[in-house]
């Protein structure tokens, strides 16, 4: 199992060297909580948290 990184800007979990959304290599080392957004257009939680695309996000990252 490969370790997944967390983008500090998007709070998105991803595999690889750079974030696929913002192309940043600035990663977080720890996080608190996670949200898995399946349909961002219908999710009230995603709208409240500011996530506009489907994916797995950290609620708070450092």
C-alpha positions in Angstrom: 0.0 0.0 0.0 1.5 3.3 -1.0 1.3 6.4 1.2 -1.0 9.1 0.0 -0.2 12.7 0.2 -2.4 15.7 1.2 -2.3 18.9 -0.7 -2.1 21.9 1.6 -4.0 24.2 -0.8 -6.8 21.8 -1.9 -6.8 19.5 1.1 -7.1 16.7 -1.4 -5.7 13.2 -0.9 -3.6 12.0 -3.9 -0.9 9.6 -4.9 2.2 10.8 -6.7 4.6 13.7 -6.5 2.3 16.7 -7.2 -1.4 17.5 -6.7 -3.4 16.7 -9.8 -5.6 19.7 -9.4 -3.3 22.6 -8.5 0.0 21.0 -9.5 1.6 22.0 -6.2 4.1 19.9 -4.4 3.4 21.4 -1.0 2.1 18.5 1.1 0.7 18.3 4.6 2.3 15.9 7.2 -0.8 15.4 9.4 -4.5 15.9 9.2 -7.7 15.6 11.2 -10.8 14.1 9.7 -11.6 13.1 6.2 -14.6 13.7 3.9 -15.3 11.5 0.9 -17.3 13.5 -1.6 -19.2 11.4 -4.1 -21.4 14.0 -5.7 -20.2 17.6 -5.1 -23.1 19.2 -6.8 -25.7 17.7 -4.5 -23.7 17.5 -1.2 -24.5 20.1 1.4 -21.4 19.1 3.4 -19.2 19.7 0.4 -20.7 23.1 -0.3 -20.3 24.1 3.4 -16.6 22.9 3.4 -15.9 24.6 0.0 -15.2 21.4 -2.0 -16.4 21.8 -5.6 -15.2 18.4 -7.1 -15.5 14.8 -6.1 -12.7 13.2 -4.2 -11.3 12.5 -0.7 -10.5 15.6 1.4 -8.9 16.3 4.7 -11.0 18.5 7.0 -8.0 20.1 8.7 -4.3 19.6 7.6 -1.0 20.9 8.9 
